[in-house]
C-alpha cells in the first residue's frame, strides 16, 4: 500500500486501488499525501 501511495504522491500514478484494510489505506494517505 505504501508504495502505491508514494507513486501517487510523486505523480507516477493517478490513483490507487486497494483490496486491503480501508483504515490503513486512509491513514497512510493522510501521512504521505496530505503532509505539508
NUKOL-841734 format. One record per residue (C-alpha): residue number from 1; residue in one letter; x, z, y. Coordinates in Angstrom, 2 decimals, decimal comma. Layout:
+------+-------+---------+---------+---------+
| senu | fimar |       X |       Z |       Y |
+------+-------+---------+---------+---------+
|  NUM |     A |       X |       Z |       Y |
...
+------+-------+---------+---------+---------+
***
This chain:
+------+-------+---------+---------+---------+
| senu | fimar |       X |       Z |       Y |
+------+-------+---------+---------+---------+
|    1 |     X |    0,00 |    0,00 |    0,00 |
|    2 |     X |    2,76 |    0,90 |    2,42 |
|    3 |     X |    4,47 |   -2,47 |    2,06 |
|    4 |     X |    1,21 |   -4,32 |    2,71 |
|    5 |     X |    0,53 |   -2,27 |    5,84 |
|    6 |     X |    4,07 |   -2,78 |    7,10 |
|    7 |     X |    3,63 |   -6,55 |    6,62 |
|    8 |     X |    0,55 |   -6,42 |    8,85 |
|    9 |     X |    2,41 |   -4,35 |   11,43 |
|   10 |     X |    5,30 |   -6,84 |   11,51 |
|   11 |     X |    2,93 |   -9,80 |   11,82 |
|   12 |     X |    3,90 |  -11,17 |    8,41 |
|   13 |     X |    0,29 |  -10,77 |    7,20 |
|   14 |     X |   -3,08 |  -10,92 |    8,94 |
|   15 |     X |   -4,76 |   -8,28 |    6,81 |
|   16 |     X |   -4,56 |   -6,02 |    3,82 |
|   17 |     X |   -6,91 |   -5,52 |    0,87 |
|   18 |     X |   -6,58 |   -2,57 |   -1,49 |
|   19 |     X |   -8,39 |   -1,55 |   -4,65 |
|   20 |     X |   -6,80 |    1,89 |   -4,37 |
|   21 |     X |   -7,71 |    5,09 |   -2,58 |
|   22 |     X |   -9,51 |    4,33 |    0,70 |
|   23 |     X |   -8,43 |    7,59 |    2,34 |
|   24 |     X |   -4,79 |    6,87 |    1,53 |
|   25 |     X |   -5,06 |    3,36 |    2,99 |
|   26 |     X |   -6,66 |    4,67 |    6,18 |
|   27 |     X |   -4,07 |    7,42 |    6,51 |
|   28 |     X |   -1,15 |    5,05 |    6,09 |
|   29 |     X |   -2,74 |    2,59 |    8,52 |
|   30 |     X |   -3,04 |    5,27 |   11,18 |
|   31 |     X |    0,58 |    6,28 |   10,66 |
|   32 |     X |    2,13 |    2,80 |   10,62 |
|   33 |     X |   -0,16 |    0,62 |   12,74 |
|   34 |     X |   -1,71 |    2,99 |   15,29 |
|   35 |     X |    1,56 |    4,77 |   16,03 |
|   36 |     X |    2,89 |    4,03 |   19,54 |
+------+-------+---------+---------+---------+
***
